[in-house]
Amino acid sequence: MKENLEFLSAFFKDPLAVGAVAPSGPALSRKMVEGVEPSPDSMILELGPGTGPVTKAVSRILPDPDCYLAIELNEKFVDRLRKDHPDLRIVQGSADDAVAIHKESGLGKVGYIISSLPFVSLPSEVTSSILNELDKFMEKGCVFRTFQYAHGYRLPPAVKLRERLEERYGPTERSPLVVRNVPPAYTLTWRSSS
């Protein structure tokens, strides 16, 4: 309950940056990590973990804490994540600095990028900057996964984002609708051809 209130408070302070009124539910969080097999040579980079529902699902599949790095902009969320997951590396920073943050971490190659960033509500220049960072990981062979809510899936900003990602990384793999999430959502996956 406290997590939901904290998330809602952050939404009211900056709705475009938070992008939702509640954190992802357990069903969506599990779907976000389905098929992900991290290792020291194929680590997970989580972008915008918020209060950590997907982080919790990720922590259950990690063979080693050094297979994970999270980047979160919101200071209160970072404090909460560090408290809840003291063994994981959580960095306060911007996803558009992901390459530099990863390099500075000294961790292994990124094999999976799991993002809960609200791309469709971010300013287009911010989204472009983040996608340019993703390009640098994807060209080295990587899987990128995010989600979109069902109610906004066919709206122009969501369609445009998928088109931009398909131009860069190929066809979208869309999951069945995760109905046990509020609101229901699809996970979307792109695989690097490298």
N, C-alpha and C positions, 0 to 999 in steps of 0.2 A: 504494500500500500504506500509506504514512504517513497519507494522508487517511482511509483506512478505520479505522486504529488510533486516530486522533484522534477520529473520530466515535464509535467504540465506547466509548472512554474517557468521552466526554461523556455517552453513553447511560447508562453505569453510575453516573455521578455524579448524573444527574437524568433518569431514564427517561421521566417524564411530559412533561417539556419538550422532550426530543429526539424521542421517539416512534418511533424505529427504531434497529436495530442497525447499519445500513449506509446510506450516502448513496444517493440515486437513481442508477440506472445511466444510461448514455448513451442508450438507447432511450427510457426514460421522460422524460429531460431534453429530448430532441428533440420528443417528443410534447407536452410542456408548452408549447413555443413555436410549435408548428405553427399556421399561420394568423395569427400575431401580426405586426402591421406597425407598429412604433413610428415616431413622428415627434416633432418638438418640440411639436406640439399634441396628441399622443396618446402620452405616455410610458409606460414600464413601471415599476410599483412592485412590487418583489419582497419578499415577507414570509417571513422564516425561511429564508434561503438556505443555512444550515448551512455546510458546507465548500465549497459552490459548484458542484456539478455542473450545476444548472439555470442558474446564473449564466454558466457557460461556454457553454452553448447560447444564452443570451440575447445574450452578447457577440458572437456570430457574426452576429446579425441587426440589431444596432444601427447606425443610420446615423451616430449621434453619441453620445458619452458622456453628453451632457446630456439624453438620452432615457431615462435610467435612474436609479433610486434604490432601494437595498436597505436594509431594516431587519432587523437580527439582534441578538438578545439576548445570545448567548454571546460573551464577550470574545475567547476564543481563536479562535473561528470568524471574528470580525470581523478580527482580526490576519491570519489566513490569507487571507481574501478581499481585503483591502487589498494584501497582498503579491502575490497572484496576478493582481489586476485593479487596478493602481494608477491607471488612468485613470477608473475608475468610482466613483461616490459610494456609499459603504457607511457607514451610520450605526449605531452601537451604540445600541439602544433597544428599546422594546417596541412590538409591532404595535398595541397599544391606544392608542398615541400617534401613529398614522400620519398623521392629518390635520395635527397641529401640526408633525411632523417634515417633512412634505411642504411645508407653508407656509413653514417656516423655510429650506428648501432653495432657494426662489426658482425652482424648475423649473416647467415647463409643466403643462398639464392631464394628469391621469392617465387614460389610455385603457385600460390593461390592468393588472390586479392578478394576479400569479402567486404562488401561495402553496404552500409546502411545510410549513406549520405543521401539527403533529399535533392537529388540532382534537378528534378523538374521545378523546384522552388528556388534554387540558387540563381543568382544573376548569371547570364550566359557567359560573361567573361571569366567568372569563377569556375563554372563547369568546364569551359575550354582549357583553362589552366590545369585543372585536375586531370582531364583527359590526356593532355600532353604529358603529364607525369606517368599516367597509366601506360601510354605508348612505350615508354622506356622499359617498363617491366614486361609488357606483352611481347615486345620484339625479341626478348630473350627466352620465350617459351613460358607461358603462364595461363592460368584460368582466372577469369574475372566473373564474380557473381554479385548481383545486387537484387533488389526487389522493387516492384511497383504495385501499388494498391489497385484492386480491381475497379473501383469507382473512377479512377483517373487513367486507366490503362489506354483508353481510346482517345483521350484528350490530346490536342496538338502538341503540347510540350513533351508528353510521355512518348508519343509516336516519334517526334523529332529526335529525342535522345536515343531511342532504339535505332533509328536510321543512322545516326552519327556513329554509334557503336558498331553497327553492321558494316558500315563503310570501312571502318578501321580493322575489325576483328572477324568479320564473317557472320554467318547466320546466328540468330538468337536461338538458344535452347530454352524454351519456356516450360516451367513445371506445371502440373495440374494446379488448379486454384486451391490455395491453402485457405479453406473456409473456417478453420478453427483459429482464426486470427481476427482481431478487431482493428481495422477493417480487413476483410479478406484480401489476400495478395498473391501475386505470382513471383516466383524466383526466376531470374533471368541470368543465363550463363553464356559466356563467350570463351572460346578456347583459341589460344595463339596457334598459328600454323607453323611457327618456328620450331 
